[in-house]
Structures are given as structure tokens and as C-alpha cells.
Amino acid sequence: MNKIRRKTLQELYDIIADAKDNLDEVRDEEDDYKENIPENLQGSERYEIAEAAVDALESAISSLEEALDSIEEAMQ
């Protein structure tokens, strides 16, 4: 791989890494919100929506981690 393409991949890697970090923060905030829902509301729709959001964010984070791994592999 030439220097120009490697530089482009590094820039994309950095963007995706930043996005992953931001998603981590949002997931943590949503998880904290979910965990602070009173026990008597833990079966409620509000709780289930928060739980689904955390699961979706974890899936997105996992996908970005796979993308980062693939970019690293391509740059070698």
C-alpha cells in the first residue's frame, strides 16, 4: 500500500475511533439511565426502550471495532 492510501486509511481510522468513543459515552449514559430506573418500573416500556437502546449501541460499537480491526489489517 502506498503512503497516500495509508494516510487516508489512518484518517478514516481516526474518525471511526472517535465515533466509537462517542458511542461508548452515549451507551454508558443510557445504561446509567436504565440502571437508575426505580425497581417498580423495571418491567415498564420506558425500561425496555432504554434496554433496547443499550443493546443497539453495543451492536454498533462492536461493528465499529470490527471496522477498526479491518482497517488496521489493511494498513499492514
PDB file of N, CA, C and O in Angstrom:
ATOM      1  N   MET A   1       0.857  -1.167   0.000  1.00  0.00           N
ATOM      2  CA  MET A   1       0.000   0.000   0.000  1.00  0.00           C
ATOM      3  C   MET A   1       0.904   1.230   0.000  1.00  0.00           C
ATOM      4  O   MET A   1       1.900   1.303   0.720  1.00  0.00           O
ATOM      5  N   ASN A   2       0.517   2.189  -0.835  1.00  0.00           N
ATOM      6  CA  ASN A   2       1.357   3.386  -0.896  1.00  0.00           C
ATOM      7  C   ASN A   2       1.047   4.340   0.261  1.00  0.00           C
ATOM      8  O   ASN A   2       0.070   4.183   0.993  1.00  0.00           O
ATOM      9  N   LYS A   3       1.915   5.322   0.387  1.00  0.00           N
ATOM     10  CA  LYS A   3       1.858   6.262   1.505  1.00  0.00           C
ATOM     11  C   LYS A   3       0.556   7.068   1.524  1.00  0.00           C
ATOM     12  O   LYS A   3       0.000   7.322   2.593  1.00  0.00           O
ATOM     13  N   ILE A   4       0.074   7.466   0.358  1.00  0.00           N
ATOM     14  CA  ILE A   4      -1.141   8.292   0.277  1.00  0.00           C
ATOM     15  C   ILE A   4      -2.362   7.498   0.743  1.00  0.00           C
ATOM     16  O   ILE A   4      -3.163   8.004   1.528  1.00  0.00           O
ATOM     17  N   ARG A   5      -2.510   6.265   0.269  1.00  0.00           N
ATOM     18  CA  ARG A   5      -3.653   5.446   0.699  1.00  0.00           C
ATOM     19  C   ARG A   5      -3.550   5.095   2.180  1.00  0.00           C
ATOM     20  O   ARG A   5      -4.560   5.066   2.882  1.00  0.00           O
ATOM     21  N   ARG A   6      -2.342   4.831   2.656  1.00  0.00           N
ATOM     22  CA  ARG A   6      -2.155   4.531   4.076  1.00  0.00           C
ATOM     23  C   ARG A   6      -2.551   5.745   4.930  1.00  0.00           C
ATOM     24  O   ARG A   6      -3.164   5.585   5.986  1.00  0.00           O
ATOM     25  N   LYS A   7      -2.207   6.939   4.482  1.00  0.00           N
ATOM     26  CA  LYS A   7      -2.581   8.161   5.205  1.00  0.00           C
ATOM     27  C   LYS A   7      -4.107   8.329   5.221  1.00  0.00           C
ATOM     28  O   LYS A   7      -4.686   8.686   6.247  1.00  0.00           O
ATOM     29  N   THR A   8      -4.749   8.071   4.083  1.00  0.00           N
ATOM     30  CA  THR A   8      -6.210   8.157   4.011  1.00  0.00           C
ATOM     31  C   THR A   8      -6.852   7.159   4.959  1.00  0.00           C
ATOM     32  O   THR A   8      -7.803   7.489   5.667  1.00  0.00           O
ATOM     33  N   LEU A   9      -6.330   5.938   4.974  1.00  0.00           N
ATOM     34  CA  LEU A   9      -6.862   4.934   5.899  1.00  0.00           C
ATOM     35  C   LEU A   9      -6.665   5.355   7.345  1.00  0.00           C
ATOM     36  O   LEU A   9      -7.546   5.131   8.176  1.00  0.00           O
ATOM     37  N   GLN A  10      -5.530   5.957   7.661  1.00  0.00           N
ATOM     38  CA  GLN A  10      -5.293   6.405   9.035  1.00  0.00           C
ATOM     39  C   GLN A  10      -6.287   7.495   9.424  1.00  0.00           C
ATOM     40  O   GLN A  10      -6.788   7.507  10.548  1.00  0.00           O
ATOM     41  N   GLU A  11      -6.572   8.399   8.506  1.00  0.00           N
ATOM     42  CA  GLU A  11      -7.554   9.455   8.779  1.00  0.00           C
ATOM     43  C   GLU A  11      -8.936   8.843   9.020  1.00  0.00           C
ATOM     44  O   GLU A  11      -9.643   9.244   9.944  1.00  0.00           O
ATOM     45  N   LEU A  12      -9.315   7.883   8.196  1.00  0.00           N
ATOM     46  CA  LEU A  12     -10.604   7.213   8.377  1.00  0.00           C
ATOM     47  C   LEU A  12     -10.635   6.430   9.691  1.00  0.00           C
ATOM     48  O   LEU A  12     -11.646   6.411  10.393  1.00  0.00           O
ATOM     49  N   TYR A  13      -9.525   5.791  10.006  1.00  0.00           N
ATOM     50  CA  TYR A  13      -9.417   5.060  11.264  1.00  0.00           C
ATOM     51  C   TYR A  13      -9.670   6.008  12.443  1.00  0.00           C
ATOM     52  O   TYR A  13     -10.418   5.684  13.366  1.00  0.00           O
ATOM     53  N   ASP A  14      -9.043   7.169  12.394  1.00  0.00           N
ATOM     54  CA  ASP A  14      -9.202   8.143  13.479  1.00  0.00           C
ATOM     55  C   ASP A  14     -10.647   8.610  13.606  1.00  0.00           C
ATOM     56  O   ASP A  14     -11.153   8.763  14.718  1.00  0.00           O
ATOM     57  N   ILE A  15     -11.313   8.838  12.485  1.00  0.00           N
ATOM     58  CA  ILE A  15     -12.718   9.262  12.504  1.00  0.00           C
ATOM     59  C   ILE A  15     -13.592   8.180  13.124  1.00  0.00           C
ATOM     60  O   ILE A  15     -14.442   8.463  13.969  1.00  0.00           O
ATOM     61  N   ILE A  16     -13.375   6.943  12.698  1.00  0.00           N
ATOM     62  CA  ILE A  16     -14.179   5.837  13.220  1.00  0.00           C
ATOM     63  C   ILE A  16     -13.888   5.612  14.703  1.00  0.00           C
ATOM     64  O   ILE A  16     -14.799   5.323  15.479  1.00  0.00           O
ATOM     65  N   ALA A  17     -12.625   5.745  15.096  1.00  0.00           N
ATOM     66  CA  ALA A  17     -12.274   5.592  16.514  1.00  0.00           C
ATOM     67  C   ALA A  17     -12.961   6.657  17.362  1.00  0.00           C
ATOM     68  O   ALA A  17     -13.439   6.363  18.457  1.00  0.00           O
ATOM     69  N   ASP A  18     -13.014   7.884  16.866  1.00  0.00           N
ATOM     70  CA  ASP A  18     -13.718   8.956  17.585  1.00  0.00           C
ATOM     71  C   ASP A  18     -15.211   8.645  17.689  1.00  0.00           C
ATOM     72  O   ASP A  18     -15.821   8.835  18.742  1.00  0.00           O
ATOM     73  N   ALA A  19     -15.787   8.169  16.599  1.00  0.00           N
ATOM     74  CA  ALA A  19     -17.213   7.816  16.608  1.00  0.00           C
ATOM     75  C   ALA A  19     -17.478   6.700  17.622  1.00  0.00           C
ATOM     76  O   ALA A  19     -18.474   6.739  18.345  1.00  0.00           O
ATOM     77  N   LYS A  20     -16.592   5.714  17.674  1.00  0.00           N
ATOM     78  CA  LYS A  20     -16.741   4.616  18.622  1.00  0.00           C
ATOM     79  C   LYS A  20     -16.668   5.136  20.057  1.00  0.00           C
ATOM     80  O   LYS A  20     -17.458   4.733  20.912  1.00  0.00           O
ATOM     81  N   ASP A  21     -15.721   6.028  20.313  1.00  0.00           N
ATOM     82  CA  ASP A  21     -15.602   6.609  21.657  1.00  0.00           C
ATOM     83  C   ASP A  21     -16.869   7.372  22.038  1.00  0.00           C
ATOM     84  O   ASP A  21     -17.334   7.282  23.174  1.00  0.00           O
ATOM     85  N   ASN A  22     -17.421   8.115  21.093  1.00  0.00           N
ATOM     86  CA  ASN A  22     -18.659   8.855  21.357  1.00  0.00           C
ATOM     87  C   ASN A  22     -19.821   7.901  21.625  1.00  0.00           C
ATOM     88  O   ASN A  22     -20.635   8.140  22.517  1.00  0.00           O
ATOM     89  N   LEU A  23     -19.893   6.819  20.848  1.00  0.00           N
ATOM     90  CA  LEU A  23     -20.940   5.826  21.085  1.00  0.00           C
ATOM     91  C   LEU A  23     -20.773   5.162  22.446  1.00  0.00           C
ATOM     92  O   LEU A  23     -21.758   4.882  23.130  1.00  0.00           O
ATOM     93  N   ASP A  24     -19.527   4.911  22.838  1.00  0.00           N
ATOM     94  CA  ASP A  24     -19.272   4.353  24.174  1.00  0.00           C
ATOM     95  C   ASP A  24     -19.851   5.260  25.259  1.00  0.00           C
ATOM     96  O   ASP A  24     -20.478   4.786  26.207  1.00  0.00           O
ATOM     97  N   GLU A  25     -19.639   6.547  25.113  1.00  0.00           N
ATOM     98  CA  GLU A  25     -20.146   7.503  26.099  1.00  0.00           C
ATOM     99  C   GLU A  25     -21.670   7.512  26.136  1.00  0.00           C
ATOM    100  O   GLU A  25     -22.273   7.498  27.209  1.00  0.00           O
ATOM    101  N   VAL A  26     -22.282   7.535  24.968  1.00  0.00           N
ATOM    102  CA  VAL A  26     -23.752   7.552  24.901  1.00  0.00           C
ATOM    103  C   VAL A  26     -24.310   6.257  25.486  1.00  0.00           C
ATOM    104  O   VAL A  26     -25.296   6.275  26.222  1.00  0.00           O
ATOM    105  N   ARG A  27     -23.668   5.124  25.152  1.00  0.00           N
ATOM    106  CA  ARG A  27     -24.116   3.841  25.693  1.00  0.00           C
ATOM    107  C   ARG A  27     -24.012   3.826  27.207  1.00  0.00           C
ATOM    108  O   ARG A  27     -24.922   3.359  27.892  1.00  0.00           O
ATOM    109  N   ASP A  28     -22.903   4.335  27.731  1.00  0.00           N
ATOM    110  CA  ASP A  28     -22.722   4.379  29.183  1.00  0.00           C
ATOM    111  C   ASP A  28     -23.779   5.254  29.845  1.00  0.00           C
ATOM    112  O   ASP A  28     -24.318   4.894  30.891  1.00  0.00           O
ATOM    113  N   GLU A  29     -24.078   6.396  29.242  1.00  0.00           N
ATOM    114  CA  GLU A  29     -25.108   7.288  29.797  1.00  0.00           C
ATOM    115  C   GLU A  29     -26.477   6.620  29.771  1.00  0.00           C
ATOM    116  O   GLU A  29     -27.238   6.711  30.735  1.00  0.00           O
ATOM    117  N   GLU A  30     -26.787   5.947  28.661  1.00  0.00           N
ATOM    118  CA  GLU A  30     -28.089   5.275  28.557  1.00  0.00           C
ATOM    119  C   GLU A  30     -28.164   4.107  29.534  1.00  0.00           C
ATOM    120  O   GLU A  30     -29.216   3.852  30.120  1.00  0.00           O
ATOM    121  N   ASP A  31     -27.056   3.403  29.710  1.00  0.00           N
ATOM    122  CA  ASP A  31     -27.031   2.296  30.663  1.00  0.00           C
ATOM    123  C   ASP A  31     -27.209   2.813  32.085  1.00  0.00           C
ATOM    124  O   ASP A  31     -27.927   2.205  32.879  1.00  0.00           O
ATOM    125  N   ASP A  32     -26.564   3.925  32.411  1.00  0.00           N
ATOM    126  CA  ASP A  32     -26.750   4.538  33.734  1.00  0.00           C
ATOM    127  C   ASP A  32     -28.207   4.941  33.934  1.00  0.00           C
ATOM    128  O   ASP A  32     -28.779   4.716  35.000  1.00  0.00           O
ATOM    129  N   TYR A  33     -28.803   5.538  32.902  1.00  0.00           N
ATOM    130  CA  TYR A  33     -30.216   5.919  32.967  1.00  0.00           C
ATOM    131  C   TYR A  33     -31.080   4.695  33.255  1.00  0.00           C
ATOM    132  O   TYR A  33     -31.947   4.718  34.128  1.00  0.00           O
ATOM    133  N   LYS A  34     -30.822   3.618  32.497  1.00  0.00           N
ATOM    134  CA  LYS A  34     -31.596   2.386  32.654  1.00  0.00           C
ATOM    135  C   LYS A  34     -31.430   1.824  34.060  1.00  0.00           C
ATOM    136  O   LYS A  34     -32.405   1.412  34.688  1.00  0.00           O
ATOM    137  N   GLU A  35     -30.196   1.809  34.551  1.00  0.00           N
ATOM    138  CA  GLU A  35     -29.928   1.241  35.871  1.00  0.00           C
ATOM    139  C   GLU A  35     -30.537   2.076  36.996  1.00  0.00           C
ATOM    140  O   GLU A  35     -30.758   1.565  38.095  1.00  0.00           O
ATOM    141  N   ASN A  36     -30.808   3.347  36.734  1.00  0.00           N
ATOM    142  CA  ASN A  36     -31.388   4.214  37.758  1.00  0.00           C
ATOM    143  C   ASN A  36     -32.911   4.295  37.701  1.00  0.00           C
ATOM    144  O   ASN A  36     -33.528   5.033  38.469  1.00  0.00           O
ATOM    145  N   ILE A  37     -33.507   3.540  36.798  1.00  0.00           N
ATOM    146  CA  ILE A  37     -34.974   3.467  36.782  1.00  0.00           C
ATOM    147  C   ILE A  37     -35.401   2.696  38.033  1.00  0.00           C
ATOM    148  O   ILE A  37     -34.865   1.626  38.319  1.00  0.00           O
ATOM    149  N   PRO A  38     -36.356   3.237  38.768  1.00  0.00           N
ATOM    150  CA  PRO A  38     -36.785   2.566  40.004  1.00  0.00           C
ATOM    151  C   PRO A  38     -37.200   1.113  39.745  1.00  0.00           C
ATOM    152  O   PRO A  38     -37.707   0.768  38.677  1.00  0.00           O
ATOM    153  N   GLU A  39     -36.969   0.292  40.742  1.00  0.00           N
ATOM    154  CA  GLU A  39     -37.218  -1.141  40.620  1.00  0.00           C
ATOM    155  C   GLU A  39     -38.653  -1.444  40.197  1.00  0.00           C
ATOM    156  O   GLU A  39     -38.887  -2.368  39.418  1.00  0.00           O
ATOM    157  N   ASN A  40     -39.606  -0.678  40.699  1.00  0.00           N
ATOM    158  CA  ASN A  40     -41.004  -0.945  40.364  1.00  0.00           C
ATOM    159  C   ASN A  40     -41.336  -0.605  38.908  1.00  0.00           C
ATOM    160  O   ASN A  40     -42.414  -0.958  38.429  1.00  0.00           O
ATOM    161  N   LEU A  41     -40.419   0.080  38.188  1.00  0.00           N
ATOM    162  CA  LEU A  41     -40.648   0.416  36.782  1.00  0.00           C
ATOM    163  C   LEU A  41     -39.745  -0.384  35.842  1.00  0.00           C
ATOM    164  O   LEU A  41     -39.706  -0.122  34.639  1.00  0.00           O
ATOM    165  N   GLN A  42     -39.023  -1.354  36.392  1.00  0.00           N
ATOM    166  CA  GLN A  42     -38.071  -2.070  35.559  1.00  0.00           C
ATOM    167  C   GLN A  42     -38.718  -2.999  34.540  1.00  0.00           C
ATOM    168  O   GLN A  42     -38.019  -3.512  33.666  1.00  0.00           O
ATOM    169  N   GLY A  43     -39.980  -3.229  34.615  1.00  0.00           N
ATOM    170  CA  GLY A  43     -40.675  -4.002  33.584  1.00  0.00           C
ATOM    171  C   GLY A  43     -41.454  -3.100  32.649  1.00  0.00           C
ATOM    172  O   GLY A  43     -42.195  -3.577  31.789  1.00  0.00           O
ATOM    173  N   SER A  44     -41.288  -1.803  32.813  1.00  0.00           N
ATOM    174  CA  SER A  44     -42.084  -0.843  32.054  1.00  0.00           C
ATOM    175  C   SER A  44     -41.549  -0.660  30.634  1.00  0.00           C
ATOM    176  O   SER A  44     -40.446  -1.091  30.297  1.00  0.00           O
ATOM    177  N   GLU A  45     -42.368  -0.010  29.824  1.00  0.00           N
ATOM    178  CA  GLU A  45     -41.970   0.281  28.451  1.00  0.00           C
ATOM    179  C   GLU A  45     -40.731   1.178  28.426  1.00  0.00           C
ATOM    180  O   GLU A  45     -39.848   0.996  27.587  1.00  0.00           O
ATOM    181  N   ARG A  46     -40.667   2.121  29.322  1.00  0.00           N
ATOM    182  CA  ARG A  46     -39.526   3.031  29.396  1.00  0.00           C
ATOM    183  C   ARG A  46     -38.230   2.256  29.631  1.00  0.00           C
ATOM    184  O   ARG A  46     -37.210   2.545  29.007  1.00  0.00           O
ATOM    185  N   TYR A  47     -38.271   1.282  30.523  1.00  0.00           N
ATOM    186  CA  TYR A  47     -37.109   0.456  30.817  1.00  0.00           C
ATOM    187  C   TYR A  47     -36.724  -0.375  29.590  1.00  0.00           C
ATOM    188  O   TYR A  47     -35.549  -0.461  29.233  1.00  0.00           O
ATOM    189  N   GLU A  48     -37.717  -0.978  28.954  1.00  0.00           N
ATOM    190  CA  GLU A  48     -37.457  -1.814  27.783  1.00  0.00           C
ATOM    191  C   GLU A  48     -36.884  -1.008  26.625  1.00  0.00           C
ATOM    192  O   GLU A  48     -36.033  -1.505  25.887  1.00  0.00           O
ATOM    193  N   ILE A  49     -37.337   0.223  26.458  1.00  0.00           N
ATOM    194  CA  ILE A  49     -36.790   1.096  25.408  1.00  0.00           C
ATOM    195  C   ILE A  49     -35.328   1.413  25.701  1.00  0.00           C
ATOM    196  O   ILE A  49     -34.489   1.376  24.801  1.00  0.00           O
ATOM    197  N   ALA A  50     -35.023   1.723  26.953  1.00  0.00           N
ATOM    198  CA  ALA A  50     -33.637   2.011  27.332  1.00  0.00           C
ATOM    199  C   ALA A  50     -32.766   0.774  27.143  1.00  0.00           C
ATOM    200  O   ALA A  50     -31.635   0.879  26.668  1.00  0.00           O
ATOM    201  N   GLU A  51     -33.278  -0.382  27.506  1.00  0.00           N
ATOM    202  CA  GLU A  51     -32.526  -1.623  27.352  1.00  0.00           C
ATOM    203  C   GLU A  51     -32.259  -1.924  25.878  1.00  0.00           C
ATOM    204  O   GLU A  51     -31.160  -2.345  25.517  1.00  0.00           O
ATOM    205  N   ALA A  52     -33.260  -1.708  25.030  1.00  0.00           N
ATOM    206  CA  ALA A  52     -33.085  -1.920  23.591  1.00  0.00           C
ATOM    207  C   ALA A  52     -32.063  -0.938  23.019  1.00  0.00           C
ATOM    208  O   ALA A  52     -31.274  -1.298  22.145  1.00  0.00           O
ATOM    209  N   ALA A  53     -32.075   0.286  23.506  1.00  0.00           N
ATOM    210  CA  ALA A  53     -31.110   1.289  23.044  1.00  0.00           C
ATOM    211  C   ALA A  53     -29.694   0.878  23.416  1.00  0.00           C
ATOM    212  O   ALA A  53     -28.781   0.996  22.598  1.00  0.00           O
ATOM    213  N   VAL A  54     -29.500   0.398  24.640  1.00  0.00           N
ATOM    214  CA  VAL A  54     -28.177  -0.053  25.077  1.00  0.00           C
ATOM    215  C   VAL A  54     -27.706  -1.219  24.210  1.00  0.00           C
ATOM    216  O   VAL A  54     -26.550  -1.258  23.789  1.00  0.00           O
ATOM    217  N   ASP A  55     -28.600  -2.160  23.948  1.00  0.00           N
ATOM    218  CA  ASP A  55     -28.238  -3.305  23.103  1.00  0.00           C
ATOM    219  C   ASP A  55     -27.861  -2.857  21.697  1.00  0.00           C
ATOM    220  O   ASP A  55     -26.885  -3.353  21.134  1.00  0.00           O
ATOM    221  N   ALA A  56     -28.616  -1.930  21.125  1.00  0.00           N
ATOM    222  CA  ALA A  56     -28.332  -1.439  19.771  1.00  0.00           C
ATOM    223  C   ALA A  56     -26.999  -0.693  19.732  1.00  0.00           C
ATOM    224  O   ALA A  56     -26.224  -0.839  18.787  1.00  0.00           O
ATOM    225  N   LEU A  57     -26.746   0.098  20.754  1.00  0.00           N
ATOM    226  CA  LEU A  57     -25.478   0.831  20.818  1.00  0.00           C
ATOM    227  C   LEU A  57     -24.299  -0.122  20.969  1.00  0.00           C
ATOM    228  O   LEU A  57     -23.244   0.101  20.375  1.00  0.00           O
ATOM    229  N   GLU A  58     -24.467  -1.180  21.757  1.00  0.00           N
ATOM    230  CA  GLU A  58     -23.404  -2.170  21.896  1.00  0.00           C
ATOM    231  C   GLU A  58     -23.126  -2.862  20.564  1.00  0.00           C
ATOM    232  O   GLU A  58     -21.975  -3.151  20.239  1.00  0.00           O
ATOM    233  N   SER A  59     -24.170  -3.122  19.804  1.00  0.00           N
ATOM    234  CA  SER A  59     -24.008  -3.725  18.477  1.00  0.00           C
ATOM    235  C   SER A  59     -23.263  -2.779  17.544  1.00  0.00           C
ATOM    236  O   SER A  59     -22.378  -3.206  16.802  1.00  0.00           O
ATOM    237  N   ALA A  60     -23.612  -1.510  17.579  1.00  0.00           N
ATOM    238  CA  ALA A  60     -22.934  -0.512  16.742  1.00  0.00           C
ATOM    239  C   ALA A  60     -21.459  -0.392  17.126  1.00  0.00           C
ATOM    240  O   ALA A  60     -20.592  -0.299  16.257  1.00  0.00           O
ATOM    241  N   ILE A  61     -21.183  -0.395  18.420  1.00  0.00           N
ATOM    242  CA  ILE A  61     -19.803  -0.306  18.905  1.00  0.00           C
ATOM    243  C   ILE A  61     -19.006  -1.518  18.420  1.00  0.00           C
ATOM    244  O   ILE A  61     -17.868  -1.388  17.969  1.00  0.00           O
ATOM    245  N   SER A  62     -19.608  -2.666  18.517  1.00  0.00           N
ATOM    246  CA  SER A  62     -18.947  -3.892  18.060  1.00  0.00           C
ATOM    247  C   SER A  62     -18.633  -3.823  16.566  1.00  0.00           C
ATOM    248  O   SER A  62     -17.556  -4.232  16.133  1.00  0.00           O
ATOM    249  N   SER A  63     -19.572  -3.308  15.788  1.00  0.00           N
ATOM    250  CA  SER A  63     -19.352  -3.172  14.348  1.00  0.00           C
ATOM    251  C   SER A  63     -18.203  -2.208  14.051  1.00  0.00           C
ATOM    252  O   SER A  63     -17.387  -2.463  13.166  1.00  0.00           O
ATOM    253  N   LEU A  64     -18.145  -1.116  14.783  1.00  0.00           N
ATOM    254  CA  LEU A  64     -17.048  -0.165  14.578  1.00  0.00           C
ATOM    255  C   LEU A  64     -15.707  -0.767  14.994  1.00  0.00           C
ATOM    256  O   LEU A  64     -14.688  -0.515  14.351  1.00  0.00           O
ATOM    257  N   GLU A  65     -15.702  -1.559  16.060  1.00  0.00           N
ATOM    258  CA  GLU A  65     -14.460  -2.224  16.462  1.00  0.00           C
ATOM    259  C   GLU A  65     -13.978  -3.178  15.367  1.00  0.00           C
ATOM    260  O   GLU A  65     -12.779  -3.267  15.101  1.00  0.00           O
ATOM    261  N   GLU A  66     -14.916  -3.890  14.732  1.00  0.00           N
ATOM    262  CA  GLU A  66     -14.550  -4.777  13.627  1.00  0.00           C
ATOM    263  C   GLU A  66     -14.001  -3.973  12.451  1.00  0.00           C
ATOM    264  O   GLU A  66     -13.034  -4.387  11.812  1.00  0.00           O
ATOM    265  N   ALA A  67     -14.614  -2.832  12.168  1.00  0.00           N
ATOM    266  CA  ALA A  67     -14.130  -1.978  11.082  1.00  0.00           C
ATOM    267  C   ALA A  67     -12.719  -1.490  11.386  1.00  0.00           C
ATOM    268  O   ALA A  67     -11.863  -1.472  10.501  1.00  0.00           O
ATOM    269  N   LEU A  68     -12.474  -1.096  12.625  1.00  0.00           N
ATOM    270  CA  LEU A  68     -11.139  -0.634  13.010  1.00  0.00           C
ATOM    271  C   LEU A  68     -10.107  -1.747  12.847  1.00  0.00           C
ATOM    272  O   LEU A  68      -9.002  -1.514  12.357  1.00  0.00           O
ATOM    273  N   ASP A  69     -10.476  -2.957  13.262  1.00  0.00           N
ATOM    274  CA  ASP A  69      -9.566  -4.095  13.101  1.00  0.00           C
ATOM    275  C   ASP A  69      -9.253  -4.339  11.617  1.00  0.00           C
ATOM    276  O   ASP A  69      -8.108  -4.609  11.254  1.00  0.00           O
ATOM    277  N   SER A  70     -10.265  -4.243  10.781  1.00  0.00           N
ATOM    278  CA  SER A  70     -10.069  -4.466   9.358  1.00  0.00           C
ATOM    279  C   SER A  70      -9.179  -3.394   8.726  1.00  0.00           C
ATOM    280  O   SER A  70      -8.340  -3.689   7.875  1.00  0.00           O
ATOM    281  N   ILE A  71      -9.376  -2.155   9.155  1.00  0.00           N
ATOM    282  CA  ILE A  71      -8.529  -1.064   8.626  1.00  0.00           C
ATOM    283  C   ILE A  71      -7.090  -1.270   9.070  1.00  0.00           C
ATOM    284  O   ILE A  71      -6.163  -1.083   8.282  1.00  0.00           O
ATOM    285  N   GLU A  72      -6.896  -1.655  10.332  1.00  0.00           N
ATOM    286  CA  GLU A  72      -5.533  -1.926  10.808  1.00  0.00           C
ATOM    287  C   GLU A  72      -4.878  -3.012   9.970  1.00  0.00           C
ATOM    288  O   GLU A  72      -3.713  -2.903   9.589  1.00  0.00           O
ATOM    289  N   GLU A  73      -5.639  -4.053   9.690  1.00  0.00           N
ATOM    290  CA  GLU A  73      -5.115  -5.154   8.880  1.00  0.00           C
ATOM    291  C   GLU A  73      -4.737  -4.676   7.481  1.00  0.00           C
ATOM    292  O   GLU A  73      -3.707  -5.078   6.939  1.00  0.00           O
ATOM    293  N   ALA A  74      -5.562  -3.826   6.906  1.00  0.00           N
ATOM    294  CA  ALA A  74      -5.296  -3.308   5.561  1.00  0.00           C
ATOM    295  C   ALA A  74      -4.052  -2.437   5.533  1.00  0.00           C
ATOM    296  O   ALA A  74      -3.351  -2.398   4.522  1.00  0.00           O
ATOM    297  N   MET A  75      -3.769  -1.749   6.607  1.00  0.00           N
ATOM    298  CA  MET A  75      -2.621  -0.841   6.651  1.00  0.00           C
ATOM    299  C   MET A  75      -1.292  -1.566   6.855  1.00  0.00           C
ATOM    300  O   MET A  75      -0.233  -0.964   6.678  1.00  0.00           O
ATOM    301  N   GLN A  76      -1.328  -2.831   7.220  1.00  0.00           N
ATOM    302  CA  GLN A  76      -0.075  -3.558   7.465  1.00  0.00           C
ATOM    303  C   GLN A  76       0.638  -3.886   6.194  1.00  0.00           C
ATOM    304  O   GLN A  76       1.708  -4.495   6.225  1.00  0.00           O
TER     305      GLN A  76
END
